[in-house]
Amino acid sequence: MQVSNAFQTFAKEAPEVHKAWMEAIQKLDAASALDKKTEELAYIAVMAAVKLESGLPFHVQMAKAHGATREEIISSVLTGLPAVGNTVIHSLPIALSAYDGEGL
């Protein structure tokens, strides 16, 4: 899975903070009532809405590994369209490139 340069730098330059962050993420993941595919699709929607595009390839690949279809990735990215407007469409080519295995 492709991890963004920003996240790799975070892990390298602040290992203790990274460790604490990862522990929190694991606890939140364990507490979620969502199945893994739905959780990843929801996360992709949030990332697109807040323009956190660097993490999209990783989470698209995770969603795909849990059975998400290309159409579900598209719908996930576009979920925020009514709430935040067309800003989410900037994430679409990034997400689809990751899904299709391009540029990895």
C-alpha positions, -999 to 999 in steps of 0.1 A, spaced: 0 0 0 13 34 -9 17 57 21 21 94 15 54 111 18 39 133 45 29 103 66 63 87 60 80 118 72 58 120 102 67 85 112 104 91 106 108 125 122 83 121 151 83 84 159 69 87 195 40 109 183 35 86 153 33 56 176 7 73 199 -13 84 168 -13 49 154 -24 35 188 -53 59 188 -63 50 152 -62 13 161 -85 19 191 -109 40 171 -109 13 144 -117 -14 170 -145 7 184 -162 13 150 -194 -5 142 -187 -2 105 -173 -31 85 -139 -24 70 -150 -16 35 -177 9 46 -153 25 71 -127 31 43 -154 44 19 -166 68 46 -130 79 53 -124 85 16 -155 107 15 -143 128 45 -108 131 30 -122 143 -3 -144 168 15 -115 183 36 -90 181 7 -67 156 24 -56 142 -9 -22 128 1 -38 99 20 -63 91 -7 -42 65 -25 -36 45 6 -72 45 17 -85 38 -18 -62 7 -19 -75 -3 15 -111 0 4 -103 -20 -28 -86 -47 -7 -118 -49 13 -140 -54 -18 -149 -19 -28 -157 -14 -65 -145 14 -87 -181 27 -88 -182 27 -49 -149 47 -49 -164 73 -72 -196 75 -51 -176 78 -20 -155 107 -33 -187 125 -46 -207 119 -13 -197 153 0 -208 172 -32 -240 185 -18 -224 196 15 -191 211 3 -196 216 -34 -174 206 -63 -142 208 -43 -145 170 -39 -141 165 -77 -103 173 -73 -100 141 -54 -116 120 -81 -86 116 -104 -63 108 -75 -87 82 -62 -93 65 -95 -56 65 -103 -49 47 -70 -78 23 -77 -66 15 -112 -30 10 -100 -16 39 -119 13 60 -106 20 37 -77 
